[in-house]
Amino acid sequence: MIYRLLVLLVIALPACHREAPVGQNTLVIAMESGPVLLDPRLATDAAASRIGDLLFAGLVQRGDNFSIAPDLAKKWETPDRKTYIFHLRDGVKFHNGKSLTARDVKAEYDFILDPKNKSPLKGTFKAIDKIEAPDELTVIFRLKTPSASFLGNLTVGIVPENTEAATMSPVGAGPFKFVEYDLDEKLVLARYEKFFDDPPKMESIVFRIIPDETVRTLELERGAAHMILNPVTPDLLPRFRKDKRLKVVTSVGTNYSYLGFNLEDRLTKNRAVREAVALAIDREGIIQHILKGLAKPATGPISPAIEFYEGNVAKYDHNTRKAKKILDDAGYTDPDGDGPQMRFTLKYSTSQNELRKRIAEVFQWQLGRAGIGLDIRSYEWGTFYADIKRGNFQLYSLTWVGIVDPDILRYIFHSASTPPDGANRGRYSNKRVDELTDMGDKTFGEERKKVYSEIQKIVADDLPYVSLWYSINVAVMDKRVMGFKLAPDENLKSLRNVWIEK
């Protein structure tokens, strides 16, 4: 059993003298890694998405229940399913003082659609035929075909016209404005006093970049940080809960963790190998003993929180004996029975996050019981993520954050969605999935649910991913921090309403 072979060591942290925080009007958040990019037209990493919620505003936004609500657009009309007319709020100003106009919105989506810019969002908006700006406050999108996901995808943060690509000094129209970003140290935001909605309560937010969780924890406990967010090692939660100065907040999330395969690799392109890996992994054991119950087994990228979830798909419950038989039948015989030699070895890429490395070691032991070797290679986040996008891997693990619409399946699994045009990093290809993901965005109502149900069933059978778990989100903070709401998709929009009690 897993707990007999893995002694999980709770990090023993020395007690530290508690210092006064930076200031009552500055919120300090310790985070594992900073954004790779701060350009909403090009960024794909989770940190960029979270920070972007504070820096930028889109045409629309998602509400608490994932419903679509006005943002920079105060209202819109859809005279038919191929025409969307947006009316912008009057008087909105970017952080540089420039007034928002329809030209900025048009320029944003023209940039995304221009192939030379290599925006990962290009495929998301492929239904757009043309964009018009008939006056300062009106934007018209004309689509080639109806798109059920189109409106909900217009959450992309708008930047001023002529904004340099991949800028690291972003200008938006969100509740906070950019101050500075030291990639290895901190990212600083300041309250934008002229924000079109109610301005934030805090004067500033400092995101301190601290890769080492032990150091993040120490900074929280001594009062040099007010909050830490996912990932939080579950072993530390009892310690945090005993600290009367702190509070632990949890909520069921939509974040989806998975193992991804390179389907162009000579070993992992074989479905038998992928199924054996899926069967050899004891997800329930990891959830219980490593994650301390802070996750639920996953069946695919679409979580039960989304109305398009399909739970009636192929599942791969832990079964080492069956994994061995599948490999035997596929010709990958064990050279020495249950001895130390492996049938073959897979290279497993992961980041340097301590929890991910511990889970990788569990995978290594579990796969080893089926005769599959695992060569764990951990990299600095930027290097790791760049390798994954290039397809430079055999097996890796990541987490999808913020999935709210089933059209994400086209972005992940359509054969035309390989980077930089999407996130099909494993080069998965299935003609029926291509047809269905194209069809899904053109259908509505119950018919759309049927389409995405079939996609989820096919993908579960094909196994380009091994579904691991849906995370339960965790935040640990100073008890004086008020107004924070932990969102299912981990967005940080509620930081607008946070204040620190004196």
Helices and strands as residue ranges (DSSP letters): H 2-5, E 26-31, H 46-55, E 60-62, E 68-70, E 73-80, E 83-88, H 102-113, G 115-117, G 123-125, E 128-135, E 138-143, H 150-153, E 176-182, E 186-191, E 204-209, H 213-221, E 227-229, G 234-236, H 237-242, E 246-261, H 271-280, H 283-289, E 295-297, H 320-329, E 344-351, H 354-368, E 372-379, H 381-390, E 395-400, H 408-413, H 431-440, H 445-462, E 465-478, E 481-482, G 493-497, E 499-500
